[in-house]
């Protein structure tokens, strides 16, 4: 009984840590998009970039557009990757959408497009380094703690 209890607690800690990573990453991305790119009419890549373009041309809410654009990918991922992968993706997309729509109401931090691009790149770079560190250096694997395949 104690072994099952320890295993359950360990899994719960793992899920809470992953959820914290997802939420913090989506918040950093939303800050980068809402406070640097959107006010300067700049666009990023991927579905966030497409949502940004639709935001400017059709005045569609960016958060809802991101969710709608990701639905076909979630269906494909459910088939190819599995339920847990899709659940994490849905959580990340929903939090990103909420954070972007909430932060969109705040004033831009800069009105200089080049400086804004630098700050956006810096926010995304910070998140990418955090992700690489958490995935590669904090996990034990056959490479002795360093995950070469993700770098």
MITITOR-727972 format. One record per residue: y negated, x, z of N, C-alpha, C in turn. Coordinates in nm, 3 decimals, m for minus. Layout:
MITITOR-727972
<r n_c2="Y" n_c1="X" n_c3="Z" ca_c2="Y" ca_c1="X" ca_c3="Z" c_c2="Y" c_c1="X" c_c3="Z"/>
...
END
This chain:
MITITOR-727972
<r n_c2="0.119" n_c1="0.082" n_c3="0.000" ca_c2="0.000" ca_c1="0.000" ca_c3="0.000" c_c2="m0.126" c_c1="0.087" c_c3="0.000"/>
<r n_c2="m0.125" n_c1="0.195" n_c3="0.077" ca_c2="m0.243" ca_c1="0.281" ca_c3="0.084" c_c2="m0.269" c_c1="0.351" c_c3="m0.048"/>
<r n_c2="m0.164" n_c1="0.386" n_c3="m0.120" ca_c2="m0.180" ca_c1="0.454" ca_c3="m0.249" c_c2="m0.247" c_c1="0.361" c_c3="m0.350"/>
<r n_c2="m0.205" n_c1="0.234" n_c3="m0.351" ca_c2="m0.269" ca_c1="0.137" ca_c3="m0.440" c_c2="m0.415" c_c1="0.115" c_c3="m0.404"/>
<r n_c2="m0.442" n_c1="0.112" n_c3="m0.276" ca_c2="m0.581" ca_c1="0.095" ca_c3="m0.228" c_c2="m0.667" c_c1="0.213" c_c3="m0.271"/>
<r n_c2="m0.617" n_c1="0.335" n_c3="m0.256" ca_c2="m0.692" ca_c1="0.454" ca_c3="m0.297" c_c2="m0.714" c_c1="0.456" c_c3="m0.448"/>
<r n_c2="m0.611" n_c1="0.419" n_c3="m0.521" ca_c2="m0.624" ca_c1="0.417" ca_c3="m0.667" c_c2="m0.727" c_c1="0.313" c_c3="m0.711"/>
<r n_c2="m0.727" n_c1="0.198" n_c3="m0.647" ca_c2="m0.823" ca_c1="0.093" ca_c3="m0.679" c_c2="m0.965" c_c1="0.137" c_c3="m0.648"/>
<r n_c2="m0.983" n_c1="0.203" n_c3="m0.534" ca_c2="m1.117" ca_c1="0.253" ca_c3="m0.498" c_c2="m1.164" c_c1="0.361" c_c3="m0.595"/>
<r n_c2="m1.074" n_c1="0.447" n_c3="m0.635" ca_c2="m1.107" ca_c1="0.552" ca_c3="m0.731" c_c2="m1.149" c_c1="0.492" c_c3="m0.866"/>
<r n_c2="m1.076" n_c1="0.392" n_c3="m0.911" ca_c2="m1.111" ca_c1="0.325" ca_c3="m1.036" c_c2="m1.244" c_c1="0.252" c_c3="m1.025"/>
<r n_c2="m1.270" n_c1="0.191" n_c3="m0.910" ca_c2="m1.397" ca_c1="0.123" ca_c3="m0.888" c_c2="m1.513" c_c1="0.221" c_c3="m0.892"/>
<r n_c2="m1.497" n_c1="0.337" n_c3="m0.828" ca_c2="m1.600" ca_c1="0.440" ca_c3="m0.832" c_c2="m1.623" c_c1="0.488" c_c3="m0.975"/>
<r n_c2="m1.517" n_c1="0.503" n_c3="m1.050" ca_c2="m1.529" ca_c1="0.546" ca_c3="m1.189" c_c2="m1.608" c_c1="0.444" c_c3="m1.270"/>
<r n_c2="m1.577" n_c1="0.316" n_c3="m1.254" ca_c2="m1.648" ca_c1="0.212" ca_c3="m1.329" c_c2="m1.794" c_c1="0.202" c_c3="m1.287"/>
<r n_c2="m1.821" n_c1="0.217" n_c3="m1.159" ca_c2="m1.960" ca_c1="0.213" ca_c3="m1.112" c_c2="m2.039" c_c1="0.331" c_c3="m1.168"/>
<r n_c2="m1.977" n_c1="0.450" n_c3="m1.170" ca_c2="m2.043" ca_c1="0.568" ca_c3="m1.226" c_c2="m2.070" c_c1="0.550" c_c3="m1.375"/>
<r n_c2="m1.973" n_c1="0.496" n_c3="m1.449" ca_c2="m1.993" ca_c1="0.472" ca_c3="m1.592" c_c2="m2.101" c_c1="0.368" c_c3="m1.616"/>
<r n_c2="m2.105" n_c1="0.265" n_c3="m1.534" ca_c2="m2.208" ca_c1="0.162" ca_c3="m1.547" c_c2="m2.346" c_c1="0.221" c_c3="m1.518"/>
<r n_c2="m2.355" n_c1="0.306" n_c3="m1.418" ca_c2="m2.483" ca_c1="0.372" ca_c3="m1.389" c_c2="m2.527" c_c1="0.461" c_c3="m1.505"/>
<r n_c2="m2.432" n_c1="0.530" n_c3="m1.567" ca_c2="m2.465" ca_c1="0.612" ca_c3="m1.684" c_c2="m2.516" c_c1="0.525" c_c3="m1.799"/>
<r n_c2="m2.449" n_c1="0.415" n_c3="m1.824" ca_c2="m2.489" ca_c1="0.326" ca_c3="m1.933" c_c2="m2.628" c_c1="0.271" c_c3="m1.908"/>
<r n_c2="m2.653" n_c1="0.225" n_c3="m1.786" ca_c2="m2.783" ca_c1="0.165" ca_c3="m1.755" c_c2="m2.894" c_c1="0.269" c_c3="m1.761"/>
<r n_c2="m2.871" n_c1="0.387" n_c3="m1.705" ca_c2="m2.976" ca_c1="0.490" ca_c3="m1.710" c_c2="m3.002" c_c1="0.537" c_c3="m1.852"/>
<r n_c2="m2.898" n_c1="0.550" n_c3="m1.932" ca_c2="m2.916" ca_c1="0.591" ca_c3="m2.071" c_c2="m2.990" c_c1="0.488" c_c3="m2.154"/>
<r n_c2="m2.957" n_c1="0.362" n_c3="m2.134" ca_c2="m3.028" ca_c1="0.258" ca_c3="m2.210" c_c2="m3.172" c_c1="0.246" c_c3="m2.165"/>
<r n_c2="m3.199" n_c1="0.271" n_c3="m2.038" ca_c2="m3.338" ca_c1="0.267" ca_c3="m1.991" c_c2="m3.420" c_c1="0.379" c_c3="m2.054"/>
<r n_c2="m3.363" n_c1="0.501" n_c3="m2.058" ca_c2="m3.435" ca_c1="0.613" ca_c3="m2.119" c_c2="m3.459" c_c1="0.585" c_c3="m2.267"/>
<r n_c2="m3.359" n_c1="0.532" n_c3="m2.335" ca_c2="m3.375" ca_c1="0.498" ca_c3="m2.477" c_c2="m3.480" c_c1="0.389" c_c3="m2.495"/>
<r n_c2="m3.482" n_c1="0.290" n_c3="m2.408" ca_c2="m3.580" ca_c1="0.181" ca_c3="m2.419" c_c2="m3.721" c_c1="0.232" c_c3="m2.393"/>
<r n_c2="m3.737" n_c1="0.322" n_c3="m2.297" ca_c2="m3.868" ca_c1="0.383" ca_c3="m2.273" c_c2="m3.915" c_c1="0.456" c_c3="m2.397"/>
<r n_c2="m3.825" n_c1="0.533" n_c3="m2.456" ca_c2="m3.860" ca_c1="0.610" ca_c3="m2.576" c_c2="m3.902" c_c1="0.518" c_c3="m2.690"/>
<r n_c2="m3.827" n_c1="0.410" n_c3="m2.711" ca_c2="m3.857" ca_c1="0.320" ca_c3="m2.822" c_c2="m3.982" c_c1="0.237" c_c3="m2.792"/>
<r n_c2="m3.988" n_c1="0.176" n_c3="m2.676" ca_c2="m4.097" ca_c1="0.081" ca_c3="m2.646" c_c2="m4.231" c_c1="0.146" c_c3="m2.620"/>
<r n_c2="m4.232" n_c1="0.262" n_c3="m2.559" ca_c2="m4.359" ca_c1="0.323" ca_c3="m2.522" c_c2="m4.406" c_c1="0.432" c_c3="m2.618"/>
<r n_c2="m4.317" n_c1="0.479" n_c3="m2.705" ca_c2="m4.358" ca_c1="0.585" ca_c3="m2.798" c_c2="m4.348" c_c1="0.542" c_c3="m2.944"/>
<r n_c2="m4.237" n_c1="0.482" n_c3="m2.985" ca_c2="m4.220" ca_c1="0.449" ca_c3="m3.126" c_c2="m4.288" c_c1="0.320" c_c3="m3.167"/>
<r n_c2="m4.262" n_c1="0.211" n_c3="m3.097" ca_c2="m4.317" ca_c1="0.081" ca_c3="m3.137" c_c2="m4.469" c_c1="0.078" c_c3="m3.144"/>
<r n_c2="m4.542" n_c1="0.127" n_c3="m3.045" ca_c2="m4.687" ca_c1="0.120" ca_c3="m3.053" c_c2="m4.747" c_c1="0.201" c_c3="m3.168"/>
<r n_c2="m4.676" n_c1="0.303" n_c3="m3.212" ca_c2="m4.725" ca_c1="0.388" ca_c3="m3.320" c_c2="m4.664" c_c1="0.351" c_c3="m3.455"/>
<r n_c2="m4.596" n_c1="0.239" n_c3="m3.460" ca_c2="m4.531" ca_c1="0.187" ca_c3="m3.580" c_c2="m4.439" c_c1="0.291" c_c3="m3.644"/>
<r n_c2="m4.357" n_c1="0.353" n_c3="m3.561" ca_c2="m4.256" ca_c1="0.447" ca_c3="m3.606" c_c2="m4.119" c_c1="0.384" c_c3="m3.585"/>
<r n_c2="m4.020" n_c1="0.433" n_c3="m3.657" ca_c2="m3.887" ca_c1="0.376" ca_c3="m3.648" c_c2="m3.784" c_c1="0.485" c_c3="m3.627"/>
<r n_c2="m3.681" n_c1="0.452" n_c3="m3.552" ca_c2="m3.569" ca_c1="0.545" ca_c3="m3.534" c_c2="m3.459" c_c1="0.508" c_c3="m3.633"/>
<r n_c2="m3.343" n_c1="0.569" n_c3="m3.620" ca_c2="m3.233" ca_c1="0.539" ca_c3="m3.709" c_c2="m3.139" c_c1="0.435" c_c3="m3.651"/>
<r n_c2="m3.044" n_c1="0.394" n_c3="m3.730" ca_c2="m2.941" ca_c1="0.301" ca_c3="m3.685" c_c2="m2.992" c_c1="0.158" c_c3="m3.674"/>
<r n_c2="m2.919" n_c1="0.078" n_c3="m3.596" ca_c2="m2.958" ca_c1="m0.062" ca_c3="m3.580" c_c2="m3.089" c_c1="m0.078" c_c3="m3.504"/>
<r n_c2="m3.121" n_c1="0.017" n_c3="m3.418" ca_c2="m3.250" ca_c1="0.012" ca_c3="m3.349" c_c2="m3.363" c_c1="0.030" c_c3="m3.450"/>
<r n_c2="m3.344" n_c1="0.116" n_c3="m3.547" ca_c2="m3.444" ca_c1="0.134" ca_c3="m3.653" c_c2="m3.457" c_c1="0.011" c_c3="m3.741"/>
<r n_c2="m3.345" n_c1="m0.049" n_c3="m3.776" ca_c2="m3.349" ca_c1="m0.173" ca_c3="m3.855" c_c2="m3.418" c_c1="m0.283" c_c3="m3.776"/>
<r n_c2="m3.388" n_c1="m0.292" n_c3="m3.647" ca_c2="m3.453" ca_c1="m0.393" ca_c3="m3.562" c_c2="m3.603" c_c1="m0.366" c_c3="m3.551"/>
<r n_c2="m3.642" n_c1="m0.240" n_c3="m3.551" ca_c2="m3.784" ca_c1="m0.205" ca_c3="m3.546" c_c2="m3.855" c_c1="m0.252" c_c3="m3.673"/>
<r n_c2="m3.793" n_c1="m0.230" n_c3="m3.787" ca_c2="m3.851" ca_c1="m0.273" ca_c3="m3.914" c_c2="m3.863" c_c1="m0.425" c_c3="m3.918"/>
<r n_c2="m3.759" n_c1="m0.495" n_c3="m3.875" ca_c2="m3.765" ca_c1="m0.642" ca_c3="m3.870" c_c2="m3.869" c_c1="m0.690" c_c3="m3.770"/>
<r n_c2="m3.889" n_c1="m0.615" n_c3="m3.664" ca_c2="m3.990" ca_c1="m0.647" ca_c3="m3.563" c_c2="m4.129" c_c1="m0.645" c_c3="m3.626"/>
<r n_c2="m4.155" n_c1="m0.549" n_c3="m3.712" ca_c2="m4.287" ca_c1="m0.539" ca_c3="m3.774" c_c2="m4.307" c_c1="m0.638" c_c3="m3.887"/>
<r n_c2="m4.207" n_c1="m0.655" n_c3="m3.971" ca_c2="m4.225" ca_c1="m0.741" ca_c3="m4.088" c_c2="m4.208" c_c1="m0.889" c_c3="m4.059"/>
<r n_c2="m4.112" n_c1="m0.925" n_c3="m3.978" ca_c2="m4.082" ca_c1="m1.066" ca_c3="m3.953" c_c2="m4.119" c_c1="m1.113" c_c3="m3.813"/>
<r n_c2="m4.170" n_c1="m1.022" n_c3="m3.731" ca_c2="m4.209" ca_c1="m1.053" ca_c3="m3.592" c_c2="m4.092" c_c1="m1.109" c_c3="m3.510"/>
<r n_c2="m3.971" n_c1="m1.060" n_c3="m3.538" ca_c2="m3.854" ca_c1="m1.100" ca_c3="m3.459" c_c2="m3.847" c_c1="m1.017" c_c3="m3.332"/>
<r n_c2="m3.806" n_c1="m1.076" n_c3="m3.221" ca_c2="m3.791" ca_c1="m0.997" ca_c3="m3.099" c_c2="m3.688" c_c1="m0.886" c_c3="m3.120"/>
<r n_c2="m3.724" n_c1="m0.767" n_c3="m3.082" ca_c2="m3.640" ca_c1="m0.652" ca_c3="m3.111" c_c2="m3.508" c_c1="m0.656" c_c3="m3.035"/>
<r n_c2="m3.508" n_c1="m0.698" n_c3="m2.911" ca_c2="m3.386" ca_c1="m0.703" ca_c3="m2.831" c_c2="m3.281" c_c1="m0.796" c_c3="m2.889"/>
<r n_c2="m3.323" n_c1="m0.915" n_c3="m2.926" ca_c2="m3.230" ca_c1="m1.013" ca_c3="m2.984" c_c2="m3.176" c_c1="m0.961" c_c3="m3.118"/>
<r n_c2="m3.264" n_c1="m0.898" n_c3="m3.196" ca_c2="m3.222" ca_c1="m0.845" ca_c3="m3.326" c_c2="m3.116" c_c1="m0.736" c_c3="m3.309"/>
<r n_c2="m3.134" n_c1="m0.650" n_c3="m3.211" ca_c2="m3.034" ca_c1="m0.545" ca_c3="m3.186" c_c2="m2.899" c_c1="m0.607" c_c3="m3.151"/>
<r n_c2="m2.899" n_c1="m0.708" n_c3="m3.067" ca_c2="m2.773" ca_c1="m0.773" ca_c3="m3.029" c_c2="m2.707" c_c1="m0.836" c_c3="m3.151"/>
<r n_c2="m2.783" n_c1="m0.907" n_c3="m3.232" ca_c2="m2.728" ca_c1="m0.975" ca_c3="m3.351" c_c2="m2.672" c_c1="m0.873" c_c3="m3.450"/>
<r n_c2="m2.744" n_c1="m0.764" n_c3="m3.472" ca_c2="m2.698" ca_c1="m0.662" ca_c3="m3.566" c_c2="m2.569" c_c1="m0.593" c_c3="m3.519"/>
<r n_c2="m2.548" n_c1="m0.585" n_c3="m3.390" ca_c2="m2.431" ca_c1="m0.517" ca_c3="m3.336" c_c2="m2.306" c_c1="m0.603" c_c3="m3.329"/>
<r n_c2="m2.318" n_c1="m0.733" n_c3="m3.347" ca_c2="m2.201" ca_c1="m0.822" ca_c3="m3.337" c_c2="m2.089" c_c1="m0.783" c_c3="m3.432"/>
<r n_c2="m2.115" n_c1="m0.756" n_c3="m3.562" ca_c2="m2.004" ca_c1="m0.715" ca_c3="m3.649" c_c2="m1.938" c_c1="m0.584" c_c3="m3.604"/>
<r n_c2="m2.016" n_c1="m0.492" n_c3="m3.549" ca_c2="m1.957" ca_c1="m0.367" ca_c3="m3.500" c_c2="m1.869" c_c1="m0.391" c_c3="m3.378"/>
<r n_c2="m1.908" n_c1="m0.484" n_c3="m3.293" ca_c2="m1.825" ca_c1="m0.516" ca_c3="m3.177" c_c2="m1.691" c_c1="m0.576" c_c3="m3.220"/>
<r n_c2="m1.695" n_c1="m0.660" n_c3="m3.323" ca_c2="m1.571" ca_c1="m0.720" ca_c3="m3.372" c_c2="m1.479" c_c1="m0.611" c_c3="m3.429"/>
<r n_c2="m1.536" n_c1="m0.521" n_c3="m3.509" ca_c2="m1.458" ca_c1="m0.412" ca_c3="m3.565" c_c2="m1.406" c_c1="m0.319" c_c3="m3.455"/>
<r n_c2="m1.490" n_c1="m0.290" n_c3="m3.357" ca_c2="m1.448" ca_c1="m0.203" ca_c3="m3.247" c_c2="m1.339" c_c1="m0.267" c_c3="m3.162"/>
<r n_c2="m1.342" n_c1="m0.397" n_c3="m3.149" ca_c2="m1.238" ca_c1="m0.466" ca_c3="m3.074" c_c2="m1.102" c_c1="m0.446" c_c3="m3.141"/>
<r n_c2="m1.103" n_c1="m0.448" n_c3="m3.273" ca_c2="m0.979" ca_c1="m0.428" ca_c3="m3.347" c_c2="m0.934" c_c1="m0.282" c_c3="m3.340"/>
<r n_c2="m1.028" n_c1="m0.189" n_c3="m3.358" ca_c2="m0.993" ca_c1="m0.048" ca_c3="m3.370" c_c2="m0.985" c_c1="0.026" c_c3="m3.236"/>
<r n_c2="m1.076" n_c1="m0.005" n_c3="m3.142" ca_c2="m1.088" ca_c1="0.075" ca_c3="m3.020" c_c2="m1.033" c_c1="0.008" c_c3="m2.894"/>
<r n_c2="m1.040" n_c1="m0.124" n_c3="m2.888" ca_c2="m0.989" ca_c1="m0.191" ca_c3="m2.770" c_c2="m1.096" c_c1="m0.260" c_c3="m2.687"/>
<r n_c2="m1.048" n_c1="m0.336" n_c3="m2.591" ca_c2="m1.136" ca_c1="m0.422" ca_c3="m2.512" c_c2="m1.231" c_c1="m0.344" c_c3="m2.421"/>
<r n_c2="m1.184" n_c1="m0.239" n_c3="m2.354" ca_c2="m1.271" ca_c1="m0.167" ca_c3="m2.260" c_c2="m1.386" c_c1="m0.098" c_c3="m2.333"/>
<r n_c2="m1.360" n_c1="m0.044" n_c3="m2.452" ca_c2="m1.465" ca_c1="0.019" ca_c3="m2.532" c_c2="m1.571" c_c1="m0.084" c_c3="m2.570"/>
<r n_c2="m1.528" n_c1="m0.201" n_c3="m2.611" ca_c2="m1.620" ca_c1="m0.307" ca_c3="m2.653" c_c2="m1.701" c_c1="m0.358" c_c3="m2.535"/>
<r n_c2="m1.639" n_c1="m0.370" n_c3="m2.420" ca_c2="m1.712" ca_c1="m0.418" ca_c3="m2.302" c_c2="m1.824" c_c1="m0.321" c_c3="m2.266"/>
<r n_c2="m1.795" n_c1="m0.192" n_c3="m2.269" ca_c2="m1.900" ca_c1="m0.092" ca_c3="m2.241" c_c2="m2.011" c_c1="m0.099" c_c3="m2.345"/>
<r n_c2="m1.973" n_c1="m0.117" n_c3="m2.470" ca_c2="m2.073" ca_c1="m0.128" ca_c3="m2.576" c_c2="m2.160" c_c1="m0.251" c_c3="m2.561"/>
<r n_c2="m2.100" n_c1="m0.362" n_c3="m2.525" ca_c2="m2.177" ca_c1="m0.485" ca_c3="m2.505" c_c2="m2.272" c_c1="m0.470" c_c3="m2.387"/>
<r n_c2="m2.225" n_c1="m0.410" n_c3="m2.279" ca_c2="m2.312" ca_c1="m0.388" ca_c3="m2.163" c_c2="m2.430" c_c1="m0.300" c_c3="m2.202"/>
<r n_c2="m2.403" n_c1="m0.191" n_c3="m2.273" ca_c2="m2.511" ca_c1="m0.103" ca_c3="m2.317" c_c2="m2.610" c_c1="m0.172" c_c3="m2.409"/>
<r n_c2="m2.560" n_c1="m0.250" n_c3="m2.503" ca_c2="m2.647" ca_c1="m0.320" ca_c3="m2.597" c_c2="m2.732" c_c1="m0.425" c_c3="m2.526"/>
<r n_c2="m2.673" n_c1="m0.497" n_c3="m2.435" ca_c2="m2.750" ca_c1="m0.600" ca_c3="m2.363" c_c2="m2.858" c_c1="m0.535" c_c3="m2.276"/>
<r n_c2="m2.823" n_c1="m0.430" n_c3="m2.204" ca_c2="m2.924" ca_c1="m0.363" ca_c3="m2.122" c_c2="m3.033" c_c1="m0.300" c_c3="m2.207"/>
<r n_c2="m2.996" n_c1="m0.239" n_c3="m2.319" ca_c2="m3.097" ca_c1="m0.183" ca_c3="m2.409" c_c2="m3.191" c_c1="m0.291" c_c3="m2.459"/>
<r n_c2="m3.136" n_c1="m0.404" n_c3="m2.498" ca_c2="m3.218" ca_c1="m0.515" ca_c3="m2.548" c_c2="m3.313" c_c1="m0.568" c_c3="m2.441"/>
<r n_c2="m3.262" n_c1="m0.585" n_c3="m2.321" ca_c2="m3.346" ca_c1="m0.635" ca_c3="m2.211" c_c2="m3.456" c_c1="m0.535" c_c3="m2.179"/>
<r n_c2="m3.420" n_c1="m0.408" n_c3="m2.166" ca_c2="m3.520" ca_c1="m0.305" ca_c3="m2.133" c_c2="m3.626" c_c1="m0.293" c_c3="m2.242"/>
<r n_c2="m3.586" n_c1="m0.298" n_c3="m2.369" ca_c2="m3.684" ca_c1="m0.288" ca_c3="m2.478" c_c2="m3.779" c_c1="m0.407" c_c3="m2.474"/>
<r n_c2="m3.727" n_c1="m0.527" n_c3="m2.456" ca_c2="m3.815" ca_c1="m0.646" ca_c3="m2.453" c_c2="m3.906" c_c1="m0.646" c_c3="m2.331"/>
<r n_c2="m3.860" n_c1="m0.597" n_c3="m2.218" ca_c2="m3.944" ca_c1="m0.591" ca_c3="m2.097" c_c2="m4.050" c_c1="m0.482" c_c3="m2.111"/>
<r n_c2="m4.009" n_c1="m0.364" n_c3="m2.156" ca_c2="m4.103" ca_c1="m0.252" ca_c3="m2.168" c_c2="m4.200" c_c1="m0.268" c_c3="m2.284"/>
<r n_c2="m4.169" n_c1="m0.356" n_c3="m2.377" ca_c2="m4.258" ca_c1="m0.381" ca_c3="m2.490" c_c2="m4.391" c_c1="m0.441" c_c3="m2.445"/>
<r n_c2="m4.394" n_c1="m0.499" n_c3="m2.329" ca_c2="m4.516" ca_c1="m0.562" ca_c3="m2.276" c_c2="m4.614" c_c1="m0.460" c_c3="m2.220"/>
<r n_c2="m4.570" n_c1="m0.338" n_c3="m2.197" ca_c2="m4.657" ca_c1="m0.236" ca_c3="m2.140" c_c2="m4.735" c_c1="m0.163" c_c3="m2.247"/>
<r n_c2="m4.845" n_c1="m0.104" n_c3="m2.205" ca_c2="m4.931" ca_c1="m0.031" ca_c3="m2.295" c_c2="m4.865" c_c1="0.101" c_c3="m2.336"/>
<r n_c2="m4.895" n_c1="0.144" n_c3="m2.458" ca_c2="m4.838" ca_c1="0.269" ca_c3="m2.509" c_c2="m4.888" c_c1="0.387" c_c3="m2.428"/>
<r n_c2="m4.803" n_c1="0.488" n_c3="m2.415" ca_c2="m4.843" ca_c1="0.608" ca_c3="m2.342" c_c2="m4.928" c_c1="0.701" c_c3="m2.427"/>
<r n_c2="m4.915" n_c1="0.692" n_c3="m2.558" ca_c2="m4.998" ca_c1="0.771" ca_c3="m2.648" c_c2="m5.013" c_c1="0.697" c_c3="m2.781"/>
<r n_c2="m5.125" n_c1="0.718" n_c3="m2.846" ca_c2="m5.150" ca_c1="0.659" ca_c3="m2.978" c_c2="m5.148" c_c1="0.765" c_c3="m3.088"/>
<r n_c2="m5.096" n_c1="0.881" n_c3="m3.057" ca_c2="m5.085" ca_c1="0.987" ca_c3="m3.157" c_c2="m4.942" c_c1="0.990" c_c3="m3.209"/>
<r n_c2="m4.922" n_c1="0.959" n_c3="m3.336" ca_c2="m4.784" ca_c1="0.948" ca_c3="m3.387" c_c2="m4.702" c_c1="1.076" c_c3="m3.375"/>
<r n_c2="m4.761" n_c1="1.192" n_c3="m3.403" ca_c2="m4.683" ca_c1="1.316" ca_c3="m3.396" c_c2="m4.642" c_c1="1.345" c_c3="m3.251"/>
<r n_c2="m4.736" n_c1="1.330" n_c3="m3.158" ca_c2="m4.705" ca_c1="1.351" ca_c3="m3.017" c_c2="m4.604" c_c1="1.247" c_c3="m2.969"/>
<r n_c2="m4.617" n_c1="1.126" n_c3="m3.020" ca_c2="m4.525" ca_c1="1.020" ca_c3="m2.984" c_c2="m4.383" c_c1="1.052" c_c3="m3.031"/>
<r n_c2="m4.371" n_c1="1.106" n_c3="m3.152" ca_c2="m4.239" ca_c1="1.148" ca_c3="m3.201" c_c2="m4.179" c_c1="1.255" c_c3="m3.113"/>
<r n_c2="m4.262" n_c1="1.349" n_c3="m3.072" ca_c2="m4.213" ca_c1="1.456" ca_c3="m2.984" c_c2="m4.162" c_c1="1.397" c_c3="m2.852"/>
<r n_c2="m4.239" n_c1="1.306" n_c3="m2.793" ca_c2="m4.197" ca_c1="1.246" ca_c3="m2.666" c_c2="m4.071" c_c1="1.163" c_c3="m2.683"/>
<r n_c2="m4.061" n_c1="1.091" n_c3="m2.795" ca_c2="m3.940" ca_c1="1.013" ca_c3="m2.821" c_c2="m3.820" c_c1="1.105" c_c3="m2.833"/>
<r n_c2="m3.836" n_c1="1.215" n_c3="m2.907" ca_c2="m3.729" ca_c1="1.311" ca_c3="m2.924" c_c2="m3.691" c_c1="1.373" c_c3="m2.789"/>
<r n_c2="m3.791" n_c1="1.398" n_c3="m2.706" ca_c2="m3.767" ca_c1="1.457" ca_c3="m2.575" c_c2="m3.687" c_c1="1.361" c_c3="m2.486"/>
<r n_c2="m3.722" n_c1="1.232" n_c3="m2.488" ca_c2="m3.647" ca_c1="1.133" ca_c3="m2.408" c_c2="m3.503" c_c1="1.124" c_c3="m2.457"/>
<r n_c2="m3.483" n_c1="1.117" n_c3="m2.587" ca_c2="m3.347" ca_c1="1.109" ca_c3="m2.639" c_c2="m3.270" c_c1="1.237" c_c3="m2.614"/>
<r n_c2="m3.336" n_c1="1.351" n_c3="m2.624" ca_c2="m3.271" ca_c1="1.478" ca_c3="m2.595" c_c2="m3.229" c_c1="1.488" c_c3="m2.450"/>
<r n_c2="m3.313" n_c1="1.437" n_c3="m2.362" ca_c2="m3.279" ca_c1="1.437" ca_c3="m2.220" c_c2="m3.154" c_c1="1.355" c_c3="m2.195"/>
<r n_c2="m3.145" n_c1="1.238" n_c3="m2.258" ca_c2="m3.028" ca_c1="1.155" ca_c3="m2.240" c_c2="m2.905" c_c1="1.221" c_c3="m2.300"/>
<r n_c2="m2.919" n_c1="1.283" n_c3="m2.416" ca_c2="m2.804" ca_c1="1.348" ca_c3="m2.478" c_c2="m2.752" c_c1="1.463" c_c3="m2.393"/>
<r n_c2="m2.841" n_c1="1.542" n_c3="m2.335" ca_c2="m2.797" ca_c1="1.651" ca_c3="m2.248" c_c2="m2.729" c_c1="1.596" c_c3="m2.123"/>
<r n_c2="m2.782" n_c1="1.488" n_c3="m2.068" ca_c2="m2.722" ca_c1="1.425" ca_c3="m1.951" c_c2="m2.582" c_c1="1.375" c_c3="m1.986"/>
<r n_c2="m2.568" n_c1="1.317" n_c3="m2.104" ca_c2="m2.438" ca_c1="1.264" ca_c3="m2.147" c_c2="m2.338" c_c1="1.377" c_c3="m2.165"/>
<r n_c2="m2.379" n_c1="1.483" n_c3="m2.234" ca_c2="m2.289" ca_c1="1.596" ca_c3="m2.256" c_c2="m2.247" c_c1="1.657" c_c3="m2.123"/>
<r n_c2="m2.342" n_c1="1.674" n_c3="m2.031" ca_c2="m2.309" ca_c1="1.732" ca_c3="m1.901" c_c2="m2.210" c_c1="1.644" c_c3="m1.826"/>
<r n_c2="m2.236" n_c1="1.513" n_c3="m1.826" ca_c2="m2.149" ca_c1="1.425" ca_c3="m1.749" c_c2="m2.010" c_c1="1.413" c_c3="m1.810"/>
<r n_c2="m2.002" n_c1="1.413" n_c3="m1.942" ca_c2="m1.872" ca_c1="1.397" ca_c3="m2.007" c_c2="m1.792" c_c1="1.526" c_c3="m2.011"/>
<r n_c2="m1.859" n_c1="1.638" n_c3="m2.025" ca_c2="m1.786" ca_c1="1.763" ca_c3="m2.047" c_c2="m1.769" c_c1="1.848" c_c3="m1.922"/>
<r n_c2="m1.871" n_c1="1.858" n_c3="m1.842" ca_c2="m1.866" ca_c1="1.951" ca_c3="m1.730" c_c2="m1.818" c_c1="1.889" c_c3="m1.600"/>
<r n_c2="m1.827" n_c1="1.757" n_c3="m1.586" ca_c2="m1.788" ca_c1="1.693" ca_c3="m1.462" c_c2="m1.645" c_c1="1.641" c_c3="m1.465"/>
<r n_c2="m1.580" n_c1="1.651" n_c3="m1.576" ca_c2="m1.444" ca_c1="1.599" ca_c3="m1.588" c_c2="m1.347" c_c1="1.716" c_c3="m1.602"/>
<r n_c2="m1.235" n_c1="1.704" n_c3="m1.541" ca_c2="m1.132" ca_c1="1.806" ca_c3="m1.558" c_c2="m1.055" c_c1="1.776" c_c3="m1.685"/>
<r n_c2="m1.037" n_c1="1.878" n_c3="m1.764" ca_c2="m0.958" ca_c1="1.862" ca_c3="m1.884" c_c2="m0.882" c_c1="1.990" c_c3="m1.912"/>
<r n_c2="m0.812" n_c1="1.994" n_c3="m2.022" ca_c2="m0.728" ca_c1="2.110" ca_c3="m2.049" c_c2="m0.807" c_c1="2.234" c_c3="m2.086"/>
<r n_c2="m0.937" n_c1="2.221" n_c3="m2.105" ca_c2="m1.022" ca_c1="2.336" ca_c3="m2.137" c_c2="m1.084" c_c1="2.398" c_c3="m2.012"/>
<r n_c2="m1.043" n_c1="2.356" n_c3="m1.897" ca_c2="m1.094" ca_c1="2.414" ca_c3="m1.774" c_c2="m1.232" c_c1="2.363" c_c3="m1.736"/>
<r n_c2="m1.264" n_c1="2.241" n_c3="m1.775" ca_c2="m1.392" ca_c1="2.182" ca_c3="m1.737" c_c2="m1.494" c_c1="2.177" c_c3="m1.849"/>
<r n_c2="m1.469" n_c1="2.243" n_c3="m1.959" ca_c2="m1.563" ca_c1="2.241" ca_c3="m2.069" c_c2="m1.498" c_c1="2.170" c_c3="m2.188"/>
<r n_c2="m1.561" n_c1="2.069" n_c3="m2.237" ca_c2="m1.507" ca_c1="1.990" ca_c3="m2.345" c_c2="m1.569" c_c1="2.037" c_c3="m2.476"/>
<r n_c2="m1.504" n_c1="2.121" n_c3="m2.547" ca_c2="m1.559" ca_c1="2.179" ca_c3="m2.671" c_c2="m1.569" c_c1="2.075" c_c3="m2.783"/>
<r n_c2="m1.484" n_c1="1.977" n_c3="m2.782" ca_c2="m1.484" ca_c1="1.882" ca_c3="m2.892" c_c2="m1.606" c_c1="1.791" c_c3="m2.891"/>
<r n_c2="m1.675" n_c1="1.778" n_c3="m2.779" ca_c2="m1.791" ca_c1="1.691" ca_c3="m2.772" c_c2="m1.923" c_c1="1.765" c_c3="m2.791"/>
<r n_c2="m1.920" n_c1="1.895" n_c3="m2.790" ca_c2="m2.046" ca_c1="1.969" ca_c3="m2.802" c_c2="m2.073" c_c1="2.000" c_c3="m2.947"/>
END
